[in-house]
Amino acid sequence: MTISTKIDGFTIRHAVESDVPLILWFVKELAEYEKLPHEVIATEEDFRQYLFGEKKFAEVVIGEYCSEPVGYALYFYNFSTFLGKPGLYLEDLYVKTEERGKGFGKALLAFLAKLAVDQKCGRFEWAVLDWNEPSIIFYESLGATLMKEWIITRVDDDNLLKLASQF
Protein backbone atom coordinates (compact mmCIF):
# COMPACT_ATOMS: atom_id res chain seq x y z
CA MET A 1 0.00 0.00 0.00
CA THR A 2 1.37 3.40 -0.99
CA ILE A 3 0.67 6.35 1.31
CA SER A 4 0.51 9.88 -0.06
CA THR A 5 2.29 12.67 1.81
CA LYS A 6 1.90 16.45 1.91
CA ILE A 7 4.75 16.71 -0.61
CA ASP A 8 3.53 16.53 -4.19
CA GLY A 9 4.91 13.39 -5.83
CA PHE A 10 6.39 11.92 -2.63
CA THR A 11 4.90 8.70 -1.27
CA ILE A 12 5.83 6.21 1.42
CA ARG A 13 5.29 2.47 1.27
CA HIS A 14 6.19 -0.53 3.37
CA ALA A 15 9.05 -2.52 1.88
CA VAL A 16 8.42 -5.96 0.42
CA GLU A 17 10.88 -8.82 0.03
CA SER A 18 11.72 -7.85 -3.55
CA ASP A 19 13.10 -4.57 -2.10
CA VAL A 20 15.96 -6.38 -0.34
CA PRO A 21 18.63 -5.34 -2.91
CA LEU A 22 17.42 -1.73 -2.65
CA ILE A 23 17.49 -1.85 1.16
CA LEU A 24 21.06 -3.14 1.14
CA TRP A 25 22.03 -0.43 -1.35
CA PHE A 26 20.52 2.24 0.96
CA VAL A 27 22.36 0.75 3.96
CA LYS A 28 25.65 0.93 2.07
CA GLU A 29 24.95 4.53 1.03
CA LEU A 30 24.19 5.46 4.65
CA ALA A 31 27.42 3.78 5.76
CA GLU A 32 29.38 5.81 3.19
CA TYR A 33 27.78 9.01 4.49
CA GLU A 34 28.59 8.05 8.09
CA LYS A 35 32.17 7.14 7.10
CA LEU A 36 31.58 3.52 8.14
CA PRO A 37 31.46 1.48 4.90
CA HIS A 38 33.92 -1.04 6.35
CA GLU A 39 31.34 -1.99 9.00
CA VAL A 40 28.67 -3.19 6.55
CA ILE A 41 28.79 -6.98 6.47
CA ALA A 42 25.03 -7.49 6.04
CA THR A 43 23.90 -9.50 3.04
CA GLU A 44 20.70 -9.69 1.08
CA GLU A 45 20.07 -13.07 2.70
CA ASP A 46 20.38 -11.50 6.16
CA PHE A 47 17.72 -8.95 5.27
CA ARG A 48 15.45 -11.59 3.74
CA GLN A 49 15.69 -13.68 6.90
CA TYR A 50 15.36 -10.94 9.52
CA LEU A 51 13.08 -8.45 7.78
CA PHE A 52 10.80 -10.81 5.85
CA GLY A 53 11.30 -14.25 7.44
CA GLU A 54 9.12 -16.15 9.85
CA LYS A 55 10.11 -13.85 12.72
CA LYS A 56 10.52 -10.23 11.69
CA PHE A 57 12.98 -8.21 13.75
CA ALA A 58 12.54 -4.86 12.03
CA GLU A 59 10.48 -3.11 9.37
CA VAL A 60 11.37 -0.81 6.50
CA VAL A 61 9.52 1.95 4.71
CA ILE A 62 10.63 3.31 1.36
CA GLY A 63 10.18 6.94 0.34
CA GLU A 64 9.59 7.46 -3.37
CA TYR A 65 9.55 10.67 -5.37
CA CYS A 66 7.78 10.42 -8.71
CA SER A 67 7.85 6.61 -8.28
CA GLU A 68 11.65 6.52 -7.79
CA PRO A 69 13.12 5.39 -4.43
CA VAL A 70 14.88 8.32 -2.75
CA GLY A 71 15.09 7.25 0.88
CA TYR A 72 14.27 4.71 3.52
CA ALA A 73 13.73 4.23 7.22
CA LEU A 74 14.35 1.01 9.16
CA TYR A 75 12.68 0.75 12.56
CA PHE A 76 11.59 -1.68 15.25
CA TYR A 77 9.62 -1.67 18.48
CA ASN A 78 11.16 -1.74 21.93
CA PHE A 79 9.61 -1.36 25.38
CA SER A 80 9.99 1.20 28.16
CA THR A 81 9.56 -0.29 31.60
CA PHE A 82 9.42 3.22 33.08
CA LEU A 83 6.48 4.16 30.84
CA GLY A 84 4.99 0.69 30.69
CA LYS A 85 4.53 1.21 26.95
CA PRO A 86 6.13 0.21 23.68
CA GLY A 87 8.45 2.57 21.87
CA LEU A 88 9.44 2.93 18.26
CA TYR A 89 13.18 2.96 17.58
CA LEU A 90 14.54 4.31 14.31
CA GLU A 91 17.71 2.44 13.38
CA ASP A 92 18.31 4.05 9.98
CA LEU A 93 17.05 7.10 8.13
CA TYR A 94 18.60 7.94 4.79
CA VAL A 95 17.69 10.21 1.90
CA LYS A 96 19.85 10.30 -1.23
CA THR A 97 22.26 13.24 -1.13
CA GLU A 98 20.84 14.88 -4.24
CA GLU A 99 17.29 14.64 -2.84
CA ARG A 100 17.96 16.29 0.53
CA GLY A 101 16.37 19.58 1.50
CA LYS A 102 13.04 18.72 -0.12
CA GLY A 103 11.31 17.56 3.06
CA PHE A 104 11.55 13.82 2.37
CA GLY A 105 13.42 13.02 5.60
CA LYS A 106 10.96 15.05 7.64
CA ALA A 107 8.05 13.26 5.93
CA LEU A 108 9.57 9.86 6.77
CA LEU A 109 10.03 10.92 10.40
CA ALA A 110 6.48 12.30 10.57
CA PHE A 111 5.14 9.04 9.14
CA LEU A 112 6.99 7.05 11.82
CA ALA A 113 5.83 9.47 14.53
CA LYS A 114 2.23 8.91 13.42
CA LEU A 115 2.83 5.17 13.42
CA ALA A 116 4.18 5.45 16.99
CA VAL A 117 1.13 7.46 18.06
CA ASP A 118 -1.26 5.01 16.36
CA GLN A 119 0.50 2.10 18.14
CA LYS A 120 0.23 3.96 21.47
CA CYS A 121 4.01 4.15 21.83
CA GLY A 122 5.35 6.31 24.61
CA ARG A 123 8.54 7.21 22.74
CA PHE A 124 10.08 7.58 19.33
CA GLU A 125 13.87 7.44 19.58
CA TRP A 126 17.01 7.20 17.49
CA ALA A 127 20.74 7.86 17.74
CA VAL A 128 22.82 10.37 15.82
CA LEU A 129 26.59 10.54 15.46
CA ASP A 130 28.01 13.38 17.54
CA TRP A 131 29.88 14.87 14.55
CA ASN A 132 26.79 14.96 12.32
CA GLU A 133 25.90 18.60 12.95
CA PRO A 134 23.48 18.98 10.00
CA SER A 135 21.39 16.06 11.27
CA ILE A 136 21.53 17.25 14.88
CA ILE A 137 20.28 20.70 13.85
CA PHE A 138 17.55 19.09 11.72
CA TYR A 139 16.40 16.77 14.53
CA GLU A 140 16.37 19.57 17.10
CA SER A 141 14.28 21.70 14.70
CA LEU A 142 11.66 18.93 14.86
CA GLY A 143 11.56 19.05 18.67
CA ALA A 144 13.90 16.11 19.31
CA THR A 145 15.93 16.19 22.53
CA LEU A 146 19.53 15.04 22.55
CA MET A 147 19.92 12.62 25.47
CA LYS A 148 23.54 13.52 26.22
CA GLU A 149 23.54 11.83 29.60
CA TRP A 150 22.97 8.42 27.97
CA ILE A 151 25.86 6.48 26.46
CA ILE A 152 25.20 3.69 23.98
CA THR A 153 26.70 0.44 25.21
CA ARG A 154 27.56 -2.40 22.84
CA VAL A 155 28.88 -5.93 23.18
CA ASP A 156 29.67 -7.60 19.85
CA ASP A 157 31.93 -10.03 18.02
CA ASP A 158 34.19 -12.06 20.33
CA ASN A 159 33.04 -10.19 23.43
CA LEU A 160 29.43 -11.16 22.70
CA LEU A 161 30.45 -14.81 22.37
CA LYS A 162 32.51 -14.59 25.55
CA LEU A 163 29.65 -13.07 27.54
CA ALA A 164 27.14 -15.61 26.19
CA SER A 165 29.46 -18.49 27.11
CA GLN A 166 29.24 -17.43 30.75
CA PHE A 167 25.62 -18.59 30.95
N, CA, C and O of each residue as an XYZ file, in Angstrom:
668
protein
N       0.839     -1.179      0.000
C       0.000      0.000      0.000
C       0.889      1.250      0.000
O       1.814      1.358      0.805
N       0.614      2.159     -0.875
C       1.367      3.402     -0.988
C       0.590      4.509     -0.289
O      -0.615      4.660     -0.492
N       1.290      5.280      0.535
C       0.672      6.352      1.309
C       1.137      7.683      0.754
O       2.337      7.928      0.625
N       0.191      8.536      0.429
C       0.513      9.878     -0.058
C       0.983     10.746      1.106
O       0.595     10.524      2.253
N       1.813     11.726      0.804
C       2.290     12.668      1.815
C       1.857     14.070      1.405
O       1.207     14.250      0.376
N       2.218     15.057      2.213
C       1.900     16.449      1.910
C       2.804     17.025      0.826
O       2.581     18.140      0.353
N       3.825     16.265      0.434
C       4.753     16.706     -0.609
C       4.286     16.116     -1.937
O       4.191     14.898     -2.083
N       4.002     16.970     -2.886
C       3.525     16.525     -4.193
C       4.524     15.563     -4.834
O       5.692     15.908     -5.012
N       4.075     14.378     -5.175
C       4.911     13.388     -5.835
C       5.680     12.479     -4.902
O       6.303     11.522     -5.360
N       5.655     12.753     -3.586
C       6.393     11.924     -2.625
C       5.432     11.000     -1.891
O       4.452     11.447     -1.294
N       5.728      9.703     -1.946
C       4.905      8.697     -1.273
C       5.789      7.823     -0.390
O       7.010      7.783     -0.539
N       5.140      7.136      0.521
C       5.831      6.208      1.421
C       5.108      4.876      1.342
O       3.879      4.819      1.330
N       5.889      3.808      1.289
C       5.290      2.472      1.266
C       6.121      1.530      2.120
O       7.319      1.738      2.312
N       5.471      0.496      2.627
C       6.190     -0.535      3.372
C       6.973     -1.389      2.385
O       6.469     -1.752      1.322
N       8.192     -1.700      2.743
C       9.048     -2.518      1.881
C       8.495     -3.934      1.784
O       7.850     -4.436      2.705
N       8.761     -4.556      0.659
C       8.423     -5.957      0.424
C       9.727     -6.700      0.144
O      10.770     -6.083     -0.075
N       9.657     -8.018      0.154
C      10.876     -8.821      0.028
C      11.670     -8.506     -1.237
O      12.899     -8.576     -1.226
N      10.991     -8.165     -2.312
C      11.719     -7.848     -3.546
C      12.531     -6.548     -3.432
O      13.327     -6.238     -4.318
N      12.332     -5.792     -2.349
C      13.097     -4.566     -2.102
C      14.439     -4.829     -1.420
O      15.206     -3.891     -1.203
N      14.737     -6.075     -1.082
C      15.956     -6.381     -0.341
C      17.208     -5.796     -1.002
O      18.005     -5.174     -0.299
N      17.427     -5.960     -2.315
C      18.630     -5.343     -2.913
C      18.657     -3.816     -2.736
O      19.719     -3.237     -2.507
N      17.505     -3.176     -2.839
C      17.416     -1.729     -2.647
C      17.744     -1.360     -1.204
O      18.466     -0.393     -0.960
N      17.225     -2.116     -0.257
C      17.486     -1.846      1.158
C      18.984     -1.943      1.435
O      19.553     -1.076      2.099
N      19.618     -2.995      0.929
C      21.061     -3.143      1.144
C      21.824     -1.997      0.485
O      22.809     -1.514      1.045
N      21.391     -1.558     -0.682
C      22.032     -0.425     -1.352
C      21.918      0.825     -0.477
O      22.897      1.550     -0.301
N      20.706      1.083      0.079
C      20.520      2.236      0.959
C      21.418      2.133      2.195
O      22.019      3.124      2.609
N      21.510      0.944      2.781
C      22.360      0.750      3.965
C      23.815      1.091      3.623
O      24.498      1.758      4.400
N      24.278      0.639      2.477
C      25.655      0.932      2.071
C      25.852      2.424      1.820
O      26.905      2.968      2.152
N      24.866      3.088      1.245
C      24.946      4.534      1.034
C      25.008      5.273      2.369
O      25.794      6.207      2.532
N      24.177      4.850      3.321
C      24.193      5.458      4.647
C      25.555      5.254      5.302
O      26.095      6.176      5.913
N      26.106      4.066      5.179
C      27.417      3.777      5.762
C      28.497      4.667      5.144
O      29.387      5.137      5.852
N      28.428      4.898      3.851
C      29.378      5.814      3.192
C      29.251      7.209      3.797
O      30.254      7.840      4.130
N      28.015      7.687      3.938
C      27.777      9.012      4.493
C      28.325      9.117      5.917
O      28.892     10.141      6.299
N      28.149      8.044      6.700
C      28.595      8.047      8.089
C      30.065      7.657      8.236
O      30.562      7.501      9.351
N      30.752      7.503      7.116
C      32.172      7.143      7.103
C      32.422      5.786      7.756
O      33.428      5.590      8.438
N      31.491      4.847      7.537
C      31.584      3.519      8.139
C      31.358      2.391      7.129
O      30.797      1.361      7.505
N      31.766      2.536      5.876
C      31.464      1.477      4.900
C      32.098      0.134      5.253
O      31.569     -0.919      4.898
N      33.220      0.174      5.947
C      33.919     -1.045      6.350
C      33.129     -1.870      7.368
O      33.438     -3.041      7.586
N      32.123     -1.273      7.987
C      31.339     -1.989      8.996
C      30.149     -2.744      8.414
O      29.522     -3.530      9.124
N      29.824     -2.529      7.152
C      28.668     -3.195      6.551
C      29.070     -4.599      6.113
O      29.812     -4.778      5.146
N      28.568     -5.582      6.839
C      28.787     -6.980      6.474
C      27.463     -7.669      6.167
O      27.443     -8.845      5.805
N      26.364     -6.946      6.307
C      25.035     -7.494      6.041
C      24.937     -7.945      4.590
O      25.560     -7.374      3.695
N      24.137     -8.982      4.386
C      23.905     -9.505      3.042
C      22.419     -9.441      2.725
O      21.588     -9.226      3.607
N      22.102     -9.628      1.463
C      20.696     -9.691      1.077
C      19.992    -10.821      1.816
O      18.841    -10.674      2.226
N      20.671    -11.938      1.987
C      20.067    -13.070      2.701
C      19.763    -12.712      4.154
O      18.735    -13.126      4.691
N      20.642    -11.953      4.788
C      20.379    -11.498      6.160
C      19.075    -10.706      6.210
O      18.228    -10.933      7.074
N      18.930     -9.779      5.274
C      17.721     -8.952      5.269
C      16.481     -9.770      4.948
O      15.421     -9.540      5.531
N      16.599    -10.718      4.033
C      15.451    -11.592      3.743
C      15.018    -12.328      5.006
O      13.832    -12.386      5.331
N      15.994    -12.886      5.710
C      15.690    -13.680      6.901
C      15.110    -12.825      8.031
O      14.097    -13.197      8.624
N      15.733    -11.693      8.335
C      15.356    -10.943      9.519
C      14.310     -9.857      9.296
O      13.680     -9.403     10.251
N      14.119     -9.443      8.067
C      13.077     -8.448      7.776
C      11.809     -9.077      7.218
O      10.714     -8.547      7.403
N      11.958    -10.222      6.527
C      10.804    -10.812      5.850
C      10.602    -12.296      6.174
O       9.724    -12.937      5.597
N      11.398    -12.840      7.080
C      11.296    -14.250      7.438
C      10.150    -14.532      8.384
O       9.268    -13.698      8.590
N      10.178    -15.713      8.949
C       9.117    -16.149      9.853
C       8.984    -15.215     11.058
O       7.874    -14.857     11.454
N      10.110    -14.828     11.632
C      10.108    -13.851     12.723
C      10.771    -12.582     12.212
O      11.949    -12.583     11.854
N      10.006    -11.503     12.182
C      10.523    -10.227     11.694
C      11.091     -9.423     12.856
O      10.425     -9.227     13.873
N      12.319     -8.963     12.696
C      12.979     -8.215     13.752
C      12.914     -6.707     13.535
O      13.140     -5.942     14.472
N      12.614     -6.277     12.338
C      12.535     -4.856     12.028
C      11.659     -4.679     10.794
O      11.326     -5.641     10.102
N      11.300     -3.442     10.539
C      10.484     -3.112      9.373
C      11.135     -1.961      8.615
O      11.927     -1.200      9.172
N      10.793     -1.848      7.347
C      11.367     -0.812      6.495
C      10.257     -0.119      5.729
O       9.324     -0.761      5.247
N      10.366      1.196      5.622
C       9.519      1.953      4.710
C      10.422      2.620      3.685
O      11.544      3.026      3.988
N       9.915      2.722      2.479
C      10.634      3.315      1.357
C       9.935      4.613      0.967
O       8.718      4.642      0.784
N      10.712      5.678      0.842
C      10.183      6.940      0.342
C      10.466      7.037     -1.145
O      11.598      6.829     -1.584
N       9.433      7.355     -1.924
C       9.594      7.462     -3.375
C       9.129      8.828     -3.852
O       8.095      9.339     -3.422
N       9.913      9.403     -4.743
C       9.549     10.671     -5.365
C       9.342     10.399     -6.849
O      10.246      9.930     -7.540
N       8.146     10.699     -7.323
C       7.784     10.417     -8.713
C       8.085      8.955     -9.055
O       8.634      8.649    -10.113
N       7.716      8.073     -8.144
C       7.849      6.613     -8.276
C       9.282      6.097     -8.226
O       9.507      4.912     -8.472
N      10.250      6.944     -7.917
C      11.647      6.522     -7.794
C      12.058      6.523     -6.327
O      11.821      7.511     -5.631
N      12.674      5.432     -5.832
C      13.117      5.388     -4.435
C      14.173      6.455     -4.151
O      15.181      6.546     -4.852
N      13.929      7.263     -3.113
C      14.876      8.316     -2.754
C      15.331      8.220     -1.303
O      16.255      8.929     -0.904
N      14.702      7.360     -0.508
C      15.089      7.246      0.884
C      14.405      6.078      1.561
O      13.498      5.450      1.014
N      14.868      5.810      2.764
C      14.266      4.710      3.524
C      14.415      4.965      5.016
O      15.226      5.780      5.456
N      13.610      4.245      5.771
C      13.733      4.226      7.223
C      13.558      2.788      7.686
O      12.634      2.098      7.256
N      14.447      2.339      8.563
C      14.354      1.011      9.156
C      14.101      1.212     10.641
O      14.823      1.961     11.299
N      13.076      0.548     11.175
C      12.678      0.754     12.559
C      12.224     -0.560     13.195
O      11.971     -1.549     12.507
N      12.131     -0.543     14.507
C      11.595     -1.682     15.249
C      10.989     -1.173     16.547
O      11.190     -0.020     16.929
N      10.253     -2.037     17.216
C       9.620     -1.673     18.482
C      10.468     -2.166     19.646
O      11.047     -3.251     19.600
N      10.527     -1.354     20.679
C      11.160     -1.743     21.931
C      10.130     -1.523     23.045
O       8.944     -1.356     22.760
N      10.560     -1.521     24.281
C       9.606     -1.362     25.377
C      10.241     -0.570     26.507
O      11.374     -0.848     26.902
N       9.523      0.408     27.025
C       9.989      1.201     28.160
C       9.317      0.686     29.428
O       8.098      0.774     29.578
N      10.119      0.153     30.330
C       9.558     -0.291     31.604
C       9.120      0.905     32.446
O       8.167      0.799     33.218
N       9.800      2.034     32.307
C       9.419      3.219     33.076
C       8.046      3.728     32.645
O       7.240      4.129     33.485
N       7.777      3.713     31.341
C       6.483      4.165     30.843
C       5.439      3.053     30.847
O       4.236      3.313     30.884
N       5.917      1.813     30.808
C       4.986      0.690     30.687
C       4.335      0.647     29.323
O       3.200      0.192     29.178
N       5.065      1.127     28.316
C       4.532      1.210     26.953
C       5.608      0.830     25.944
O       6.803      0.890     26.236
N       5.161      0.437     24.747
C       6.135      0.209     23.684
C       6.713      1.532     23.194
O       6.153      2.605     23.421
N       7.840      1.420     22.523
C       8.454      2.568     21.870
C       8.826      2.177     20.461
O       8.963      0.996     20.141
N       8.987      3.170     19.631
C       9.441      2.929     18.258
C      10.865      3.443     18.172
O      11.143      4.589     18.523
N      11.774      2.585     17.700
C      13.179      2.955     17.580
C      13.577      2.983     16.109
O      13.443      1.989     15.395
N      14.062      4.124     15.676
C      14.538      4.309     14.310
C      16.006      3.929     14.253
O      16.846      4.591     14.862
N      16.316      2.876     13.532
C      17.709      2.438     13.382
C      18.404      3.210     12.266
O      19.539      3.657     12.432
N      17.732      3.368     11.136
C      18.313      4.052      9.978
C      17.301      5.000      9.353
O      16.116      4.690      9.231
N      17.803      6.157      8.965
C      17.052      7.100      8.130
C      18.043      7.606      7.101
O      19.115      8.098      7.454
N      17.690      7.486      5.834
C      18.599      7.941      4.790
C      17.793      8.483      3.614
O      16.813      7.880      3.177
N      18.223      9.612      3.126
C      17.693     10.206      1.898
C      18.893     10.467      0.995
O      19.913     10.997      1.437
N      18.760     10.088     -0.275
C      19.850     10.305     -1.228
C      20.333     11.748     -1.157
O      19.538     12.678     -1.015
N      21.641     11.918     -1.256
C      22.258     13.238     -1.128
C      21.603     14.274     -2.032
O      21.300     15.384     -1.595
N      21.388     13.915     -3.274
C      20.835     14.875     -4.235
C      19.357     15.185     -4.006
O      18.812     16.095     -4.631
N      18.710     14.443     -3.126
C      17.288     14.644     -2.843
C      17.045     15.316     -1.490
O      15.896     15.514     -1.094
N      18.110     15.664     -0.789
C      17.961     16.287      0.530
C      17.480     17.727      0.398
O      17.661     18.374     -0.634
N      16.868     18.203      1.463
C      16.374     19.577      1.497
C      15.004     19.749      0.881
O      14.526     20.876      0.747
N      14.361     18.658      0.504
C      13.038     18.719     -0.122
C      11.923     18.299      0.835
O      10.748     18.293      0.468
N      12.304     17.948      2.071
C      11.311     17.556      3.064
C      11.051     16.065      3.153
O      10.185     15.631      3.914
N      11.795     15.266      2.379
C      11.549     13.824      2.370
C      11.908     13.166      3.714
O      11.168     12.314      4.206
N      13.033     13.561      4.297
C      13.423     13.016      5.599
C      12.409     13.371      6.672
O      12.036     12.530      7.491
N      11.967     14.614      6.663
C      10.956     15.050      7.635
C       9.662     14.268      7.437
O       9.015     13.891      8.414
N       9.279     14.023      6.202
C       8.053     13.259      5.926
C       8.188     11.822      6.438
O       7.240     11.275      7.001
N       9.354     11.212      6.246
C       9.569      9.858      6.768
C       9.486      9.847      8.292
O       8.877      8.949      8.873
N      10.093     10.835      8.942
C      10.030     10.919     10.403
C       8.600     11.164     10.880
O       8.162     10.570     11.865
N       7.878     12.032     10.189
C       6.482     12.304     10.569
C       5.622     11.054     10.403
O       4.750     10.785     11.229
N       5.866     10.293      9.344
C       5.142      9.036      9.139
C       5.387      8.086     10.305
O       4.448      7.491     10.834
N       6.658      7.944     10.707
C       6.988      7.053     11.819
C       6.430      7.583     13.139
O       6.002      6.798     13.986
N       6.428      8.892     13.324
C       5.832      9.466     14.529
C       4.340      9.147     14.591
O       3.822      8.808     15.655
N       3.653      9.253     13.464
C       2.227      8.914     13.424
C       2.025      7.431     13.707
O       1.092      7.049     14.414
N       2.897      6.602     13.157
C       2.833      5.170     13.422
C       3.004      4.911     14.925
O       2.280      4.100     15.503
N       3.960      5.598     15.549
C       4.176      5.453     16.988
C       2.939      5.883     17.776
O       2.538      5.206     18.722
N       2.342      6.992     17.392
C       1.128      7.463     18.064
C      -0.001      6.454     17.877
O      -0.689      6.105     18.836
N      -0.192      5.988     16.646
C      -1.255      5.013     16.362
C      -1.064      3.715     17.139
O      -2.043      3.063     17.500
N       0.195      3.329     17.402
C       0.497      2.098     18.137
C       0.569      2.345     19.647
O       0.931      1.455     20.416
N       0.218      3.576     20.058
C       0.232      3.965     21.469
C       1.621      3.846     22.112
O       1.752      3.491     23.284
N       2.647      4.151     21.317
C       4.012      4.147     21.827
C       4.220      5.371     22.717
O       3.646      6.434     22.481
N       5.035      5.202     23.724
C       5.346      6.313     24.611
C       6.544      7.125     24.146
O       6.770      8.241     24.613
N       7.324      6.544     23.207
C       8.540      7.213     22.742
C       8.819      6.868     21.287
O       8.412      5.827     20.771
N       9.527      7.787     20.655
C      10.084      7.581     19.326
C      11.529      8.049     19.443
O      11.784      9.236     19.643
N      12.473      7.124     19.319
C      13.873      7.444     19.584
C      14.774      6.982     18.451
O      14.424      6.109     17.656
N      15.957      7.606     18.408
C      17.012      7.197     17.487
C      18.320      7.790     17.976
O      18.332      8.643     18.864
N      19.412      7.338     17.400
C      20.740      7.856     17.743
C      21.268      8.662     16.559
O      20.869      8.453     15.413
N      22.169      9.582     16.864
C      22.821     10.366     15.817
C      24.294     10.493     16.198
O      24.630     10.679     17.367
N      25.155     10.392     15.209
C      26.589     10.536     15.462
C      26.887     11.954     15.945
O      26.328     12.920     15.425
N      27.756     12.077     16.926
C      28.009     13.382     17.537
C      28.650     14.395     16.592
O      28.584     15.596     16.853
N      29.261     13.945     15.515
C      29.881     14.870     14.555
C      28.903     15.314     13.460
O      29.224     16.201     12.669
N      27.726     14.708     13.410
C      26.787     14.959     12.320
C      25.918     16.193     12.617
O      24.715     16.087     12.853
N      26.559     17.344     12.596
C      25.902     18.603     12.955
C      24.663     18.916     12.107
O      23.661     19.367     12.661
N      24.691     18.692     10.777
C      23.477     18.982     10.000
C      22.265     18.157     10.477
O      21.150     18.673     10.551
N      22.493     16.893     10.793
C      21.393     16.058     11.272
C      20.945     16.475     12.665
O      19.747     16.499     12.947
N      21.882     16.800     13.531
C      21.535     17.247     14.878
C      20.666     18.494     14.814
O      19.645     18.577     15.496
N      21.063     19.460     14.002
C      20.283     20.697     13.847
C      18.898     20.370     13.304
O      17.900     20.904     13.789
N      18.828     19.502     12.308
C      17.549     19.087     11.722
C      16.663     18.431     12.774
O      15.495     18.795     12.906
N      17.194     17.475     13.520
C      16.397     16.766     14.528
C      15.909     17.710     15.620
O      14.759     17.624     16.050
N      16.776     18.606     16.067
C      16.367     19.566     17.096
C      15.278     20.494     16.574
O      14.404     20.909     17.336
N      15.319     20.828     15.276
C      14.284     21.696     14.704
C      12.911     21.023     14.712
O      11.880     21.691     14.634
N      12.913     19.691     14.806
C      11.659     18.934     14.861
C      11.163     18.739     16.291
O      10.092     18.172     16.505
N      11.940     19.209     17.269
C      11.559     19.053     18.668
C      12.232     17.886     19.362
O      11.893     17.573     20.503
N      13.188     17.229     18.693
C      13.903     16.115     19.313
C      14.856     16.641     20.387
O      15.422     17.726     20.256
N      15.020     15.864     21.436
C      15.925     16.189     22.535
C      17.136     15.267     22.462
O      16.991     14.047     22.378
N      18.321     15.849     22.494
C      19.532     15.037     22.549
C      19.707     14.549     23.985
O      19.761     15.348     24.920
N      19.795     13.239     24.148
C      19.918     12.624     25.470
C      21.406     12.448     25.793
O      21.916     11.328     25.799
N      22.086     13.542     26.056
C      23.539     13.523     26.216
C      24.007     12.767     27.450
O      25.173     12.380     27.529
N      23.124     12.552     28.409
C      23.541     11.832     29.601
C      23.537     10.310     29.407
O      24.003      9.572     30.275
N      23.013      9.846     28.276
C      22.973      8.416     27.972
C      24.115      8.061     27.037
O      24.384      8.788     26.081
N      24.780      6.966     27.300
C      25.860      6.483     26.455
C      25.447      5.129     25.902
O      25.059      4.238     26.658
N      25.528      4.974     24.603
C      25.197      3.692     23.977
C      26.257      2.674     24.376
O      27.456      2.943     24.304
N      25.803      1.522     24.791
C      26.699      0.440     25.206
C      26.524     -0.723     24.245
O      25.400     -1.065     23.878
N      27.632     -1.331     23.837
C      27.562     -2.400     22.842
C      28.522     -3.521     23.213
O      29.662     -3.282     23.610
N      28.038     -4.738     23.075
C      28.876     -5.929     23.182
C      28.697     -6.665     21.860
O      27.572     -7.009     21.497
N      29.787     -6.913     21.133
C      29.669     -7.600     19.848
C      30.881     -8.489     19.598
O      31.817     -8.544     20.397
N      30.834     -9.177     18.469
C      31.929    -10.031     18.021
C      32.365    -11.018     19.112
O      31.528    -11.690     19.716
N      33.674    -11.101     19.359
C      34.194    -12.057     20.332
C      33.693    -11.778     21.745
O      33.465    -12.711     22.515
N      33.522    -10.517     22.089
C      33.036    -10.188     23.426
C      31.600    -10.667     23.641
O      31.239    -11.060     24.750
N      30.788    -10.636     22.598
C      29.428    -11.162     22.695
C      29.467    -12.674     22.941
O      28.747    -13.197     23.792
N      30.315    -13.360     22.182
C      30.453    -14.811     22.367
C      30.981    -15.133     23.767
O      30.515    -16.074     24.409
N      31.931    -14.367     24.225
C      32.511    -14.592     25.549
C      31.461    -14.392     26.644
O      31.361    -15.203     27.566
N      30.691    -13.330     26.545
C      29.645    -13.074     27.538
C      28.590    -14.172     27.502
O      28.176    -14.663     28.552
N      28.154    -14.559     26.323
C      27.136    -15.613     26.189
C      27.624    -16.941     26.747
O      26.831    -17.717     27.278
N      28.916    -17.209     26.632
C      29.457    -18.490     27.114
C      29.459    -18.567     28.641
O      29.646    -19.642     29.212
N      29.256    -17.444     29.290
C      29.241    -17.434     30.747
C      27.894    -17.853     31.329
O      27.735    -17.908     32.548
N      26.942    -18.144     30.478
C      25.618    -18.590     30.950
C      25.598    -20.080     31.147
O      24.573    -20.637     31.539
